Amino acid sequence: MGFLKYFFKNKNSQIKEFIDRGAVIVDVRTEREWNEGYIPNAIHLPLSELKNNIEEIKKTNKPVIAYCKSGVRSARATKLLKFYKIEAINGGGMADLKQLTA
C-alpha cells in the first residue's frame, strides 16, 4: 500500500469515527458555492465568519468536520478550531466527504 493511500485511508477512518460520534459538519465555502449544493445536515459557516462563531461551535460540545471545495480552506478552518481547543478534522473537499457521509 502506498504512502498516500495509507494516509487517506487513515483519514477516512478518522472522519467516520467523528461522524459516529455525532460530529457537526461545517461547510466553510462561500454563499455562492453553498447555493450550488452542500452536504445534507451541514452548517454553512464561511471561513471569513468562522472566528466570530467560535463560542457557538463550542456550545455544541461535539467534534467538528470542516469541508470546502478542495480541502485548502477547510484546513485553515481546522487549524483555527483547534487553536480554540475544539476537536476538529479537515474533511477535505465536498465530493470526497459526501461519499463518506452517504
NUVOFI-679518 format. One record per residue (C-alpha): x, y, z; residue number from 1. Coordinates in steps of 0.5 Angstrom, whole numbers, plus 500, padded with zeros to 3 digits. Layout:
BEGIN
<kenu><xx>X</xx><yy>Y</yy><zz>Z</zz><resi>NUM</resi></kenu>
...
//
This chain:
BEGIN
<kenu><xx>500</xx><yy>500</yy><zz>500</zz><resi>1</resi></kenu>
<kenu><xx>503</xx><yy>507</yy><zz>498</zz><resi>2</resi></kenu>
<kenu><xx>504</xx><yy>512</yy><zz>503</zz><resi>3</resi></kenu>
<kenu><xx>499</xx><yy>517</yy><zz>500</zz><resi>4</resi></kenu>
<kenu><xx>494</xx><yy>511</yy><zz>500</zz><resi>5</resi></kenu>
<kenu><xx>495</xx><yy>509</yy><zz>507</zz><resi>6</resi></kenu>
<kenu><xx>495</xx><yy>517</yy><zz>509</zz><resi>7</resi></kenu>
<kenu><xx>488</xx><yy>518</yy><zz>506</zz><resi>8</resi></kenu>
<kenu><xx>485</xx><yy>511</yy><zz>509</zz><resi>9</resi></kenu>
<kenu><xx>487</xx><yy>513</yy><zz>516</zz><resi>10</resi></kenu>
<kenu><xx>484</xx><yy>520</yy><zz>515</zz><resi>11</resi></kenu>
<kenu><xx>478</xx><yy>517</yy><zz>512</zz><resi>12</resi></kenu>
<kenu><xx>477</xx><yy>512</yy><zz>518</zz><resi>13</resi></kenu>
<kenu><xx>478</xx><yy>518</yy><zz>523</zz><resi>14</resi></kenu>
<kenu><xx>473</xx><yy>522</yy><zz>519</zz><resi>15</resi></kenu>
<kenu><xx>468</xx><yy>516</yy><zz>520</zz><resi>16</resi></kenu>
<kenu><xx>470</xx><yy>516</yy><zz>527</zz><resi>17</resi></kenu>
<kenu><xx>468</xx><yy>523</yy><zz>528</zz><resi>18</resi></kenu>
<kenu><xx>461</xx><yy>522</yy><zz>524</zz><resi>19</resi></kenu>
<kenu><xx>460</xx><yy>516</yy><zz>529</zz><resi>20</resi></kenu>
<kenu><xx>461</xx><yy>521</yy><zz>535</zz><resi>21</resi></kenu>
<kenu><xx>456</xx><yy>526</yy><zz>532</zz><resi>22</resi></kenu>
<kenu><xx>460</xx><yy>531</yy><zz>529</zz><resi>23</resi></kenu>
<kenu><xx>458</xx><yy>538</yy><zz>527</zz><resi>24</resi></kenu>
<kenu><xx>460</xx><yy>538</yy><zz>519</zz><resi>25</resi></kenu>
<kenu><xx>461</xx><yy>545</yy><zz>518</zz><resi>26</resi></kenu>
<kenu><xx>462</xx><yy>548</yy><zz>510</zz><resi>27</resi></kenu>
<kenu><xx>467</xx><yy>554</yy><zz>510</zz><resi>28</resi></kenu>
<kenu><xx>465</xx><yy>555</yy><zz>503</zz><resi>29</resi></kenu>
<kenu><xx>462</xx><yy>562</yy><zz>500</zz><resi>30</resi></kenu>
<kenu><xx>455</xx><yy>563</yy><zz>500</zz><resi>31</resi></kenu>
<kenu><xx>455</xx><yy>562</yy><zz>492</zz><resi>32</resi></kenu>
<kenu><xx>458</xx><yy>556</yy><zz>493</zz><resi>33</resi></kenu>
<kenu><xx>454</xx><yy>553</yy><zz>498</zz><resi>34</resi></kenu>
<kenu><xx>448</xx><yy>555</yy><zz>494</zz><resi>35</resi></kenu>
<kenu><xx>451</xx><yy>551</yy><zz>489</zz><resi>36</resi></kenu>
<kenu><xx>450</xx><yy>545</yy><zz>493</zz><resi>37</resi></kenu>
<kenu><xx>452</xx><yy>542</yy><zz>500</zz><resi>38</resi></kenu>
<kenu><xx>452</xx><yy>536</yy><zz>504</zz><resi>39</resi></kenu>
<kenu><xx>446</xx><yy>535</yy><zz>508</zz><resi>40</resi></kenu>
<kenu><xx>446</xx><yy>537</yy><zz>515</zz><resi>41</resi></kenu>
<kenu><xx>452</xx><yy>541</yy><zz>514</zz><resi>42</resi></kenu>
<kenu><xx>452</xx><yy>548</yy><zz>517</zz><resi>43</resi></kenu>
<kenu><xx>454</xx><yy>554</yy><zz>513</zz><resi>44</resi></kenu>
<kenu><xx>459</xx><yy>558</yy><zz>516</zz><resi>45</resi></kenu>
<kenu><xx>464</xx><yy>561</yy><zz>511</zz><resi>46</resi></kenu>
<kenu><xx>471</xx><yy>561</yy><zz>513</zz><resi>47</resi></kenu>
<kenu><xx>471</xx><yy>569</yy><zz>514</zz><resi>48</resi></kenu>
<kenu><xx>466</xx><yy>568</yy><zz>519</zz><resi>49</resi></kenu>
<kenu><xx>469</xx><yy>562</yy><zz>523</zz><resi>50</resi></kenu>
<kenu><xx>472</xx><yy>566</yy><zz>528</zz><resi>51</resi></kenu>
<kenu><xx>466</xx><yy>570</yy><zz>530</zz><resi>52</resi></kenu>
<kenu><xx>462</xx><yy>564</yy><zz>532</zz><resi>53</resi></kenu>
<kenu><xx>467</xx><yy>560</yy><zz>536</zz><resi>54</resi></kenu>
<kenu><xx>463</xx><yy>560</yy><zz>542</zz><resi>55</resi></kenu>
<kenu><xx>457</xx><yy>558</yy><zz>539</zz><resi>56</resi></kenu>
<kenu><xx>461</xx><yy>552</yy><zz>536</zz><resi>57</resi></kenu>
<kenu><xx>464</xx><yy>551</yy><zz>543</zz><resi>58</resi></kenu>
<kenu><xx>457</xx><yy>550</yy><zz>546</zz><resi>59</resi></kenu>
<kenu><xx>455</xx><yy>544</yy><zz>541</zz><resi>60</resi></kenu>
<kenu><xx>460</xx><yy>540</yy><zz>545</zz><resi>61</resi></kenu>
<kenu><xx>461</xx><yy>536</yy><zz>539</zz><resi>62</resi></kenu>
<kenu><xx>467</xx><yy>535</yy><zz>535</zz><resi>63</resi></kenu>
<kenu><xx>467</xx><yy>539</yy><zz>528</zz><resi>64</resi></kenu>
<kenu><xx>469</xx><yy>536</yy><zz>521</zz><resi>65</resi></kenu>
<kenu><xx>470</xx><yy>542</yy><zz>516</zz><resi>66</resi></kenu>
<kenu><xx>470</xx><yy>542</yy><zz>509</zz><resi>67</resi></kenu>
<kenu><xx>470</xx><yy>546</yy><zz>503</zz><resi>68</resi></kenu>
<kenu><xx>471</xx><yy>545</yy><zz>495</zz><resi>69</resi></kenu>
<kenu><xx>478</xx><yy>542</yy><zz>495</zz><resi>70</resi></kenu>
<kenu><xx>481</xx><yy>542</yy><zz>503</zz><resi>71</resi></kenu>
<kenu><xx>485</xx><yy>548</yy><zz>503</zz><resi>72</resi></kenu>
<kenu><xx>480</xx><yy>553</yy><zz>507</zz><resi>73</resi></kenu>
<kenu><xx>478</xx><yy>547</yy><zz>511</zz><resi>74</resi></kenu>
<kenu><xx>485</xx><yy>546</yy><zz>513</zz><resi>75</resi></kenu>
<kenu><xx>485</xx><yy>553</yy><zz>515</zz><resi>76</resi></kenu>
<kenu><xx>479</xx><yy>553</yy><zz>519</zz><resi>77</resi></kenu>
<kenu><xx>481</xx><yy>546</yy><zz>522</zz><resi>78</resi></kenu>
<kenu><xx>487</xx><yy>550</yy><zz>525</zz><resi>79</resi></kenu>
<kenu><xx>483</xx><yy>556</yy><zz>527</zz><resi>80</resi></kenu>
<kenu><xx>478</xx><yy>551</yy><zz>531</zz><resi>81</resi></kenu>
<kenu><xx>484</xx><yy>547</yy><zz>534</zz><resi>82</resi></kenu>
<kenu><xx>487</xx><yy>554</yy><zz>537</zz><resi>83</resi></kenu>
<kenu><xx>481</xx><yy>555</yy><zz>540</zz><resi>84</resi></kenu>
<kenu><xx>481</xx><yy>548</yy><zz>543</zz><resi>85</resi></kenu>
<kenu><xx>475</xx><yy>545</yy><zz>539</zz><resi>86</resi></kenu>
<kenu><xx>476</xx><yy>538</yy><zz>537</zz><resi>87</resi></kenu>
<kenu><xx>476</xx><yy>538</yy><zz>529</zz><resi>88</resi></kenu>
<kenu><xx>479</xx><yy>535</yy><zz>523</zz><resi>89</resi></kenu>
<kenu><xx>479</xx><yy>537</yy><zz>516</zz><resi>90</resi></kenu>
<kenu><xx>474</xx><yy>533</yy><zz>512</zz><resi>91</resi></kenu>
<kenu><xx>477</xx><yy>536</yy><zz>505</zz><resi>92</resi></kenu>
<kenu><xx>473</xx><yy>537</yy><zz>499</zz><resi>93</resi></kenu>
<kenu><xx>466</xx><yy>537</yy><zz>499</zz><resi>94</resi></kenu>
<kenu><xx>466</xx><yy>531</yy><zz>494</zz><resi>95</resi></kenu>
<kenu><xx>470</xx><yy>526</yy><zz>498</zz><resi>96</resi></kenu>
<kenu><xx>467</xx><yy>528</yy><zz>504</zz><resi>97</resi></kenu>
<kenu><xx>460</xx><yy>527</yy><zz>501</zz><resi>98</resi></kenu>
<kenu><xx>462</xx><yy>520</yy><zz>500</zz><resi>99</resi></kenu>
<kenu><xx>464</xx><yy>518</yy><zz>507</zz><resi>100</resi></kenu>
<kenu><xx>457</xx><yy>521</yy><zz>510</zz><resi>101</resi></kenu>
<kenu><xx>452</xx><yy>518</yy><zz>505</zz><resi>102</resi></kenu>
//
